[in-house]
Amino acid sequence: MTTIDFCNGGVPRSGRRRSGAFLWLLRVADKARAARAGVLGEYVYPCPIDVGMMERWGITPAQFDRAIATHGDDGAIVEWLEARATQRAAEAANAWLETTKSDNLDRQDREERGIVCTNCGVAYPPAVEQRATCPICEDERVTKPAGQTWISPDELGATHACEIRVCEAGLASITVRPSFAIGQRAMLVEQDDGVVLWDCLPMVDRSALDYVSARGGLKAIALSHPHFYGAMAGWSEAFGGTPVYVHEADREWVVNPPKTIVYWSGDVREIAPGVTLIRCGGHFDGGTVMHVGSAASGAGALLTGDTIMVNQYGSGVSFMRSYPTYVPLHAEQIRHIQAVLEPFSFGALYGAWWDRFIARNGKAVVAQTAERYLGIASASPKERTARRAR
């Protein structure tokens, strides 16, 4: 079992995580191993909560230290404690922790793991206090919550999981189930030397780690716009510091930048063979789509987030600054989208949710919609009235 080095930025696992019947066990085991290795840092072992939980389990710190020294992994420690603590004792310890020490649990989550906005799903960094509002959700381009609420990554992981669906050879969708926050999907572009993640989710779990690791690991992350930043730092760190690409025009919206973030500029950036980022702007100044040349049986695919919104059931697309307030893009922004997409061929469009997919003629659909929007934007009031009457 690897010992976490608390002297170099490591933190123990959350006391909320359950192992067998026991809360707190994984956390105290991490601290006991660190103390034994001399890498406890500023943490305290045994702290008052460690002692309180052990008393309720019916063991002493000295007994636990001897078990840590002779039992190499978590499973063995659970079996050791199960042989000494009854189910009733475990439940009593858990109840004491979750009621009497709930403030301690909340503080530890904020300081060590950060918080996640339950409305937009964007993860804020460790040591950030819960705010009255989420700046991203205060913007008109997100439906504002009735009241701001937050959740810790561990709480989210206890009730939700990542679900992956294969879309076509070399391309998969991944989302959080049950649906959380905005409910978007991300995309996994699979290549011979690893996976590119398009947009992000509020969490990463073991199933996602295993899936991506089995395909060579995560070699790049690219984001379309702030609503889908999710837990970008957590995904990057989970794979050893994967580079994260965000257009520099949206730099101000990044609330938890990983050390490996790349603020790219211009309108086009190839980040892997045949995988190209295209800044369309509009919805956000740095709003980006991803072109995958090998997708759709070689016809190419555009992964659009909601920079270009694929309408429900693939019935068409929309260009909007704000979807909640129904504010469309102006003509200049639509012409920019036309210009930057013109060199790229694509048959398929993958939107930000599973029911938003256009299988063929995607470039024609985008072009026709752009002309329709431009016709409305440039029409006189009389012409607009006539259009509505048709």
C-alpha positions in Angstrom: 0.0 0.0 0.0 1.5 3.4 -1.1 2.1 5.8 1.8 0.9 9.4 1.0 3.5 12.0 1.7 1.8 14.8 3.5 5.0 16.9 3.5 4.8 17.4 -0.2 1.2 18.3 -0.8 -0.5 15.0 -0.2 -3.7 14.7 1.8 -5.4 11.8 3.5 -8.6 10.4 2.0 -11.9 11.9 3.1 -13.4 10.7 6.4 -16.7 10.5 4.6 -15.4 7.6 2.5 -16.7 4.2 3.7 -14.6 1.1 3.8 -16.6 -1.9 4.8 -19.0 -0.6 7.5 -16.6 2.1 8.6 -16.4 5.8 8.0 -13.1 7.5 8.8 -11.1 4.3 8.6 -9.3 5.1 5.3 -8.4 8.6 6.6 -6.9 7.4 9.9 -5.1 4.6 8.1 -3.5 7.1 5.7 -2.4 9.2 8.7 -1.1 6.2 10.6 1.0 5.1 7.6 2.4 8.6 7.1 3.3 8.9 10.8 5.1 5.6 10.6 7.0 6.8 7.5 7.8 10.2 9.0 5.8 12.1 6.4 2.9 13.3 8.5 3.7 17.0 7.9 1.3 19.3 9.7 -1.3 16.7 10.2 -1.9 15.2 13.7 -2.1 11.5 14.5 -3.9 10.4 16.5 -6.1 13.5 16.5 -9.2 13.8 18.8 -11.5 12.4 16.1 -9.1 9.5 15.5 -9.2 8.7 19.2 -13.0 9.2 19.4 -13.6 6.8 16.5 -11.2 4.2 17.9 -12.9 4.4 21.3 -16.3 3.7 19.7 -14.8 0.9 17.6 -13.4 -0.6 20.8 -9.7 -0.4 20.0 -6.7 1.8 21.1 -4.3 3.8 19.0 -1.5 1.4 20.0 -3.5 -1.6 18.6 -4.2 0.3 15.4 -0.5 1.1 15.0 0.5 -2.5 15.3 -2.2 -3.5 12.7 -0.9 -0.8 10.3 2.6 -2.2 10.7 1.6 -5.8 9.9 -1.4 -5.4 7.5 -0.3 -4.1 4.1 -3.4 -2.9 2.4 -6.9 -1.5 3.1 -8.7 -4.8 2.7 -6.6 -6.4 5.4 -7.1 -3.4 7.8 -10.9 -3.7 7.2 -10.8 -7.4 8.0 -8.7 -6.7 11.1 -11.2 -4.1 12.4 -14.3 -6.2 11.5 -12.9 -8.9 13.8 -12.8 -6.5 16.7 -15.7 -4.0 16.2 -19.3 -5.0 16.0 -21.7 -3.7 13.4 -23.4 -1.8 16.2 -20.1 -0.2 17.2 -19.4 0.8 13.6 -22.8 2.4 13.2 -22.4 4.3 16.5 -19.0 5.6 15.5 -20.4 6.7 12.1 -23.4 8.4 13.7 -21.1 10.3 16.1 -18.8 11.4 13.2 -21.6 12.6 10.9 -23.5 14.5 13.6 -21.1 15.8 16.2 -18.2 16.2 13.8 -20.0 17.3 10.6 -18.4 20.8 10.7 -15.0 19.1 10.8 -15.8 17.0 7.8 -17.1 20.0 5.8 -13.9 22.0 6.6 -11.6 19.1 5.6 -13.4 18.7 2.3 -13.1 22.4 1.5 -9.4 22.6 2.5 -8.3 19.3 0.9 -10.6 18.6 -2.0 -12.4 21.8 -2.9 -16.1 22.2 -3.7 -18.3 21.7 -6.7 -21.2 24.0 -7.7 -24.3 21.9 -7.9 -25.8 24.2 -10.6 -23.1 24.3 -13.2 -20.8 21.5 -12.0 -17.6 23.5 -12.0 -15.1 22.4 -9.4 -13.4 25.1 -7.2 -10.0 24.5 -5.7 -9.1 23.3 -2.2 -9.0 25.9 0.6 -11.8 27.9 -1.0 -14.6 28.7 1.4 -18.1 28.1 0.2 -19.2 31.3 -1.5 -22.6 33.0 -1.5 -22.7 32.6 -5.3 -20.8 30.9 -8.1 -19.4 33.5 -10.5 -20.1 31.3 -13.5 -23.7 30.9 -12.5 -24.1 34.6 -11.9 -23.6 35.2 -15.7 -26.7 35.4 -17.8 -25.6 32.4 -19.9 -26.5 29.9 -17.2 -29.9 29.3 -15.6 -29.4 30.7 -12.1 -30.2 28.4 -9.2 -33.0 29.3 -6.8 -30.3 29.1 -4.1 -26.6 28.4 -4.3 -25.5 25.0 -3.0 -22.2 23.2 -3.1 -21.1 19.6 -2.7 -17.7 18.0 -2.0 -16.1 15.7 -4.6 -16.3 12.8 -2.2 -20.0 13.4 -1.6 -20.6 13.6 -5.3 -18.7 10.4 -5.9 -20.7 8.6 -3.2 -23.9 9.0 -5.0 -22.9 9.4 -8.7 -20.8 7.5 -11.2 -19.3 8.0 -14.7 -21.1 6.2 -17.5 -19.4 5.6 -20.9 -21.1 4.8 -24.2 -19.3 4.0 -27.4 -20.5 6.3 -30.2 -18.4 4.9 -33.0 -14.9 3.4 -33.5 -12.5 5.6 -31.7 -15.1 7.9 -30.2 -17.0 7.5 -26.9 -19.3 9.7 -24.8 -19.0 10.0 -21.0 -21.4 11.6 -18.5 -22.4 11.5 -14.8 -25.3 9.3 -13.7 -27.7 10.1 -12.2 -27.7 13.4 -14.1 -25.9 16.2 -12.1 -25.8 20.0 -12.6 -26.0 20.8 -16.3 -25.9 17.1 -17.2 -23.6 17.5 -20.2 -21.6 14.7 -21.7 -17.9 14.8 -22.5 -16.3 13.0 -25.4 -13.3 10.6 -25.5 -11.3 10.6 -28.7 -9.3 7.4 -28.8 -6.0 7.3 -30.7 -3.1 4.8 -30.8 -1.1 6.6 -28.2 -3.8 7.7 -25.8 -7.1 9.5 -25.4 -8.1 13.2 -25.9 -10.9 14.4 -23.5 -13.2 16.9 -25.1 -15.0 19.0 -22.4 -15.1 17.9 -18.8 -17.3 16.4 -16.1 -17.6 17.4 -12.4 -16.0 14.2 -11.3 -13.7 11.4 -12.3 -14.1 7.9 -10.9 -12.5 4.5 -11.0 -14.5 3.3 -14.0 -13.4 6.4 -16.0 -9.8 6.0 -14.9 -9.8 2.3 -15.9 -11.4 2.9 -19.3 -9.0 5.7 -20.3 -6.0 3.9 -18.8 -6.8 0.8 -20.9 -6.6 2.9 -24.0 -3.2 4.4 -23.3 -4.0 7.1 -20.8 -5.1 10.7 -21.2 -2.8 12.7 -23.4 -4.8 16.0 -23.7 -7.9 17.8 -22.4 -9.6 20.5 -24.4 -12.5 22.7 -23.2 -15.2 24.4 -25.3 -16.3 27.1 -22.8 -16.6 27.8 -19.0 -19.9 25.9 -18.4 -18.1 22.6 -19.2 -14.8 23.2 -17.3 -16.0 20.7 -14.6 -13.2 19.2 -12.6 -10.5 19.9 -15.2 -7.8 20.0 -12.6 -8.9 16.7 -11.1 -8.9 14.9 -14.5 -5.5 16.3 -15.3 -4.0 15.3 -12.0 -5.5 11.8 -12.1 -3.4 11.1 -15.2 -0.2 12.6 -13.9 -0.6 16.2 -15.2 -2.3 16.0 -18.6 -2.1 19.3 -20.5 -5.4 21.2 -20.5 -6.2 23.5 -23.5 -8.4 26.6 -22.8 -8.6 29.5 -25.3 -6.9 32.6 -23.8 -10.0 34.7 -24.4 -11.8 32.8 -21.6 -8.9 32.9 -19.1 -10.9 35.1 -16.7 -13.4 32.2 -16.2 -10.9 29.6 -15.1 -11.5 29.2 -11.3 -9.2 26.2 -10.7 -6.4 26.1 -13.3 -4.2 23.0 -13.3 -0.5 23.5 -13.4 -0.5 22.1 -16.9 -3.0 24.5 -18.4 -2.3 25.8 -21.9 -3.9 29.1 -22.8 -3.8 29.0 -26.6 -4.4 31.8 -29.0 -5.6 32.4 -32.6 -8.5 30.5 -34.2 -7.0 27.1 -34.9 -4.7 24.8 -32.9 -4.0 21.1 -33.7 -3.4 19.3 -30.4 -3.1 15.7 -31.7 -2.9 14.1 -35.1 -6.1 14.9 -36.9 -7.6 16.6 -33.8 -8.0 20.4 -34.2 -9.4 23.1 -31.9 -11.3 25.8 -33.7 -12.3 29.1 -31.9 -15.8 30.0 -33.1 -16.4 32.5 -30.3 -20.0 33.7 -30.0 -21.4 32.0 -27.0 -18.2 32.9 -25.2 -15.3 34.9 -26.7 -13.1 31.8 -26.5 -15.9 29.4 -27.5 -14.3 26.4 -29.2 -15.3 23.3 -31.2 -13.1 20.3 -31.9 -12.7 18.7 -35.4 -11.8 15.0 -35.5 -10.8 14.2 -39.1 -11.0 10.4 -38.7 -14.5 10.2 -37.2 -17.7 9.4 -39.0 -16.0 6.8 -41.1 -13.5 9.4 -42.4 -16.1 12.1 -43.2 -15.0 14.0 -40.1 -16.9 15.1 -37.0 -17.3 18.3 -35.2 -17.6 18.1 -31.4 -19.5 21.3 -30.5 -20.2 21.5 -26.8 -22.9 24.2 -27.0 -20.9 26.7 -28.9 -22.9 25.4 -31.8 -25.9 23.9 -30.1 -27.1 20.7 -31.7 -30.9 20.8 -31.2 -32.8 18.0 -29.4 -32.9 14.8 -31.3 -30.5 16.2 -33.9 -33.2 18.3 -35.6 -30.7 21.1 -36.5 -28.4 23.6 -34.8 -28.6 27.0 -33.1 -26.2 29.8 -32.5 -26.9 31.7 -29.3 -25.0 34.0 -26.9 -27.4 33.0 -24.1 -29.7 30.0 -24.2 -31.6 30.7 -21.0 -32.4 34.3 -22.1 -32.8 33.5 -25.8 -30.2 36.0 -27.0 -28.9 35.0 -30.5 -25.5 35.9 -31.9 -25.1 39.0 -34.0 -24.3 38.8 -37.7 -20.5 39.4 -37.3 -20.1 36.5 -34.9 -22.0 34.1 -37.3 -19.8 35.2 -40.2 -16.8 34.4 -38.1 -18.1 30.9 -37.5 -18.7 30.5 -41.2 -15.2 31.6 -42.0 -13.3 29.5 -39.4 -15.2 26.3 -40.3 -15.0 26.7 -44.0 -11.7 24.7 -44.4 -12.9 21.7 -42.4 -15.0 18.8 -43.7 -17.4 17.1 -41.3 -20.4 14.8 -41.7 -21.3 14.3 -38.0 -22.0 16.7 -35.2 -21.8 15.7 -31.6 -23.5 18.1 -29.2 -23.2 18.3 -25.4 -25.9 15.8 -24.5 -26.6 12.3 -25.7 -29.8 13.1 -27.6 -28.0 15.8 -29.6 -26.3 14.2 -32.5 -26.4 14.7 -36.3 -25.1 11.6 -38.2 -24.6 13.1 -41.6 -24.5 16.3 -43.7 -23.4 18.2 -40.6 -21.5 20.9 -42.5 -24.5 21.6 -44.7 -26.8 21.9 -41.7 -24.4 24.4 -40.1 -24.1 26.4 -43.3 -27.9 26.5 -43.9 -28.5 27.5 -40.3 -25.9 30.3 -40.5 -27.5 31.7 -43.7 -30.9 31.5 -42.1 -29.7 33.4 -39.0 -28.0 36.0 -41.2 -31.1 36.5 -43.2 -33.1 37.2 -40.1 -30.4 39.4 -38.6 -30.1 41.6 -41.7 -33.9 41.8 -42.5 -35.9 44.9 -42.1 -38.6 45.0 -39.4 -41.2 44.6 -42.2 -39.4 41.5 -43.5 -39.0 40.0 -40.1 -42.8 40.4 -39.5 -43.4 38.7 -42.8 -41.1 35.8 -41.9 -43.0 35.2 -38.6 -46.3 35.2 -40.5 -45.2 32.4 -42.8 
